[in-house]
Amino acid sequence: MKNISIFIYESEIVRKMKRKSSLCRQLLLLFAAAACLCISACGQPEGEEIPETVQTVPAELETETSAEQTAEELVREASAAADKREALRKLSEYNPEVYAWLEITGTDLSFPVLQSEEDEYFYLNHDLNGQEDPAGCIYTEYYNNTDFGDPNTVIYGRNVEGRFAGLHQYRDRDFFDSYREIRVTTPAEIYTYRIFAAYEYDDRHLIKIYDFWDSAIFSSYLKDVFAQRGMDTYLDDSMEVTAEDKILTLSTGVTGKDDRRYLVQAVLTDGKTEG
């Protein structure tokens, strides 16, 4: 009996030692796991997952490239669309400073129109993504409202291929006679204009020089327009344009003449405007 008692007593000691050993191992494992979590958290911003693979291209560059491709796709989609309003809505979501679409019926002159609220010249040398681009965009300055309700809305574009260089086709009489309709689409309205003049002019800033809201000044300006003469000047004298009308002026540069501008002007014939 004494030997049995000693065996039982020794077995109990062994079991206790095993339990203690097992408990120590569990505590060590828990401590190691906690240490790993601490190191991981210290080396990573809160809420950010650790990437599974190393990125070889910076994320901001990937986003920028993707955005540029998206803009190009949206512009192509809008150019091909019969109804520009839905495509224009998507473009406006992409860049809120896109507010209209301009197209000259029967030609490849078809562009989104932008306006910067803070920098009147911003889109002279920036693209739809807001990136620097010497070709710029087709744009208006903040002197004009974006509802086409002003007496004279002046739309600018560079004299380069893919922008307003194509306006110089109006130096040809046949082209002038053949393509006279301009359509401007906004999310709310479609405006139709008829071209009545195309001519080379000086580089004065029309909106700053003339108060077109003053009917007397506007009338005098229109008389000056119809008095233009030149080898490449074309006017439709049969059209009556008055200070009661609303006109559109497309303005671009002239190659080799920094102090000259080429203007194509049209009068609103259909479409509702405010003011």
C-alpha positions in Angstrom: 0.0 0.0 0.0 2.8 2.3 0.8 4.3 1.9 -2.7 1.0 2.5 -4.3 0.5 5.7 -2.3 3.9 6.9 -3.4 3.2 6.2 -7.0 -0.1 8.0 -6.9 1.5 11.0 -5.2 4.3 11.1 -7.8 1.8 10.8 -10.6 -0.1 13.8 -9.2 3.1 15.8 -9.1 3.9 15.0 -12.8 0.3 16.0 -13.9 0.7 19.3 -12.1 4.0 19.9 -13.7 2.6 19.1 -17.2 -0.3 21.5 -16.6 2.1 24.2 -15.6 4.3 23.5 -18.6 1.3 23.6 -20.9 0.0 26.9 -19.3 3.5 28.5 -19.8 3.5 27.5 -23.5 0.1 29.0 -24.0 1.1 32.2 -22.2 4.3 32.4 -24.4 2.2 32.0 -27.5 -0.3 34.6 -26.5 2.6 37.0 -25.7 4.2 36.4 -29.0 1.0 37.0 -30.9 0.4 40.3 -29.0 3.9 41.4 -29.8 3.4 40.8 -33.5 0.1 42.8 -33.5 1.8 45.7 -31.7 4.6 45.8 -34.2 2.2 45.6 -37.1 0.0 48.4 -35.7 3.0 50.7 -35.0 4.3 50.4 -38.6 1.0 51.1 -40.4 -1.6 53.9 -40.4 -4.8 53.1 -38.6 -7.4 51.5 -40.8 -5.0 50.8 -43.7 -4.5 47.3 -44.8 -1.1 45.9 -45.5 -0.7 45.3 -49.2 -0.1 41.7 -50.2 2.3 42.7 -52.9 4.7 45.6 -53.4 3.3 48.2 -55.8 5.7 49.2 -58.6 3.7 52.2 -59.7 2.7 55.0 -57.3 -1.0 55.0 -56.6 -1.3 58.7 -57.4 0.1 58.1 -60.9 -2.2 55.2 -61.5 -5.2 57.4 -60.6 -4.0 60.2 -62.7 -3.5 58.0 -65.8 -6.9 56.4 -65.2 -8.6 59.8 -64.9 -7.0 61.0 -68.2 -8.3 57.9 -70.0 -11.7 58.4 -68.6 -11.8 62.0 -69.7 -10.8 61.1 -73.2 -13.4 58.3 -73.3 -16.2 60.7 -72.1 -15.3 63.3 -74.7 -15.3 60.7 -77.5 -18.7 59.4 -76.2 -20.1 63.0 -76.1 -18.8 63.7 -79.6 -20.5 60.7 -81.0 -23.8 61.1 -79.1 -26.8 62.4 -81.0 -28.2 63.8 -77.7 -25.3 65.5 -75.9 -27.1 66.0 -72.6 -26.5 62.7 -71.0 -22.8 62.6 -72.1 -22.5 66.2 -70.9 -23.9 65.2 -67.5 -21.2 62.6 -67.1 -18.5 65.0 -68.1 -19.9 67.5 -65.6 -19.6 64.9 -62.9 -16.0 64.3 -63.9 -15.2 68.0 -64.0 -17.9 70.4 -62.6 -16.4 73.2 -64.7 -17.7 71.6 -67.9 -21.0 73.3 -68.4 -21.9 73.1 -72.1 -21.2 71.4 -75.4 -20.4 73.4 -78.6 -20.7 71.9 -82.1 -20.9 73.4 -85.6 -23.3 71.3 -87.6 -21.7 69.3 -90.4 -18.2 69.9 -89.3 -15.7 68.2 -86.9 -15.8 71.2 -84.6 -17.3 69.7 -81.5 -16.1 70.4 -78.0 -17.0 70.6 -74.3 -17.0 74.2 -73.0 -15.5 75.0 -69.6 -15.2 77.9 -67.3 -13.0 78.4 -64.3 -14.5 80.2 -61.3 -11.2 81.5 -60.1 -8.8 82.0 -63.0 -10.1 83.5 -66.2 -7.2 82.1 -68.2 -6.9 78.7 -66.6 -8.2 76.7 -69.5 -6.1 78.6 -72.0 -3.3 76.2 -71.0 -4.9 73.4 -69.0 -6.8 70.3 -70.2 -10.0 68.7 -69.0 -8.1 67.0 -66.1 -6.7 70.3 -64.9 -3.2 69.3 -66.1 -1.0 71.7 -68.0 -1.5 71.5 -71.7 -0.5 74.2 -74.2 -3.5 73.3 -76.4 -5.8 74.2 -73.5 -9.6 73.7 -73.8 -12.5 75.5 -75.3 -13.7 77.9 -72.6 -15.4 81.1 -71.5 -14.1 83.6 -68.9 -16.0 84.3 -65.8 -17.1 87.7 -67.2 -19.8 85.7 -69.0 -22.6 83.8 -67.2 -22.9 80.1 -68.0 -26.6 80.3 -69.0 -25.9 81.9 -72.4 -28.2 84.8 -71.4 -25.5 87.5 -71.9 -25.8 89.8 -74.9 -22.5 88.5 -76.2 -21.0 85.2 -75.0 -17.3 84.9 -76.0 -15.9 81.4 -76.4 -12.1 81.0 -76.7 -9.9 78.3 -78.1 -6.3 78.0 -79.2 -5.4 78.2 -82.9 -4.2 74.6 -82.9 -5.3 71.4 -84.4 -8.1 69.8 -82.4 -9.2 73.1 -80.9 -10.2 76.3 -82.8 -7.8 76.2 -85.7 -10.7 74.8 -87.7 -12.5 78.1 -87.5 -10.1 79.5 -90.1 -12.0 77.3 -92.7 -14.5 80.2 -92.6 -12.0 82.2 -94.6 -13.4 80.2 -97.6 -16.7 81.5 -98.9 -18.1 78.1 -99.8 -17.4 76.9 -96.2 -19.0 80.0 -94.8 -22.1 79.5 -96.9 -22.3 75.7 -96.2 -21.9 75.5 -92.4 -23.8 78.2 -90.6 -25.4 76.5 -87.7 -24.0 76.3 -84.2 -25.6 74.2 -81.5 -24.8 74.7 -77.8 -26.1 72.1 -75.4 -26.5 72.6 -71.7 -28.0 70.1 -69.2 -31.2 72.1 -69.4 -31.4 73.5 -72.9 -30.2 73.4 -76.5 -29.5 76.7 -78.2 -29.3 77.1 -81.9 -27.3 80.0 -83.5 -26.8 81.1 -87.1 -23.4 82.4 -88.2 -23.6 85.9 -89.7 -19.9 87.0 -89.6 -16.4 85.6 -89.9 -13.5 88.0 -90.0 -10.0 89.0 -88.6 -10.0 91.5 -85.8 -7.6 93.1 -83.4 -6.9 91.6 -80.0 -9.0 93.8 -77.8 -10.9 92.1 -75.0 -14.5 92.4 -76.1 -16.2 92.0 -72.8 -13.9 94.4 -71.1 -14.1 97.0 -73.8 -17.8 97.0 -74.6 -20.7 97.0 -72.2 -23.0 94.8 -74.2 -25.8 95.3 -71.7 -26.0 98.9 -72.8 -28.2 98.7 -76.0 -26.7 101.8 -77.5 -23.1 100.4 -77.1 -24.2 97.0 -78.4 -25.9 98.6 -81.4 -22.8 100.6 -82.2 -20.7 97.5 -82.0 -22.9 95.5 -84.4 -22.7 98.4 -86.9 -18.9 98.1 -86.6 -19.1 94.3 -87.3 -21.2 94.7 -90.4 -18.8 97.4 -91.6 -15.8 95.0 -91.6 -14.1 94.7 -95.0 -11.3 92.4 -96.0 -10.3 89.7 -98.5 -11.2 86.9 -96.0 -14.1 88.7 -94.4 -17.6 87.2 -94.9 -20.8 88.7 -93.7 -24.5 87.9 -94.2 -26.0 91.3 -94.8 -29.4 89.8 -95.3 -29.6 88.9 -91.6 -30.8 91.5 -89.2 -29.0 91.4 -85.9 -29.9 94.0 -83.2 -29.1 94.9 -79.6 -32.2 92.9 -78.7 -30.5 89.7 -79.8 -28.0 87.4 -78.1 -24.9 86.6 -80.0 -22.1 84.1 -79.7 -18.5 85.0 -80.6 -15.9 82.2 -81.2 -12.4 83.6 -80.9 -9.0 82.2 -81.8 -5.5 83.3 -82.7 -4.0 84.1 -86.1 -0.8 82.4 -87.1 2.1 84.9 -87.1 0.0 87.7 -85.8 0.0 87.9 -82.0 -2.1 91.1 -82.0 -4.9 89.7 -84.1 -7.8 87.4 -83.5 -10.1 85.5 -85.9 -13.8 85.8 -84.9 -16.8 83.8 -86.0 -20.1 85.3 -84.8 -23.6 83.9 -84.7 -27.0 85.1 -83.4 -29.4 83.0 -81.3 -32.3 81.8 -83.4 -33.8 79.1 -81.2 -33.5 78.3 -77.5 -34.6 79.8 -74.2 -32.2 82.0 -72.2 -32.5 83.9 -69.0 -32.1 87.7 -68.8 
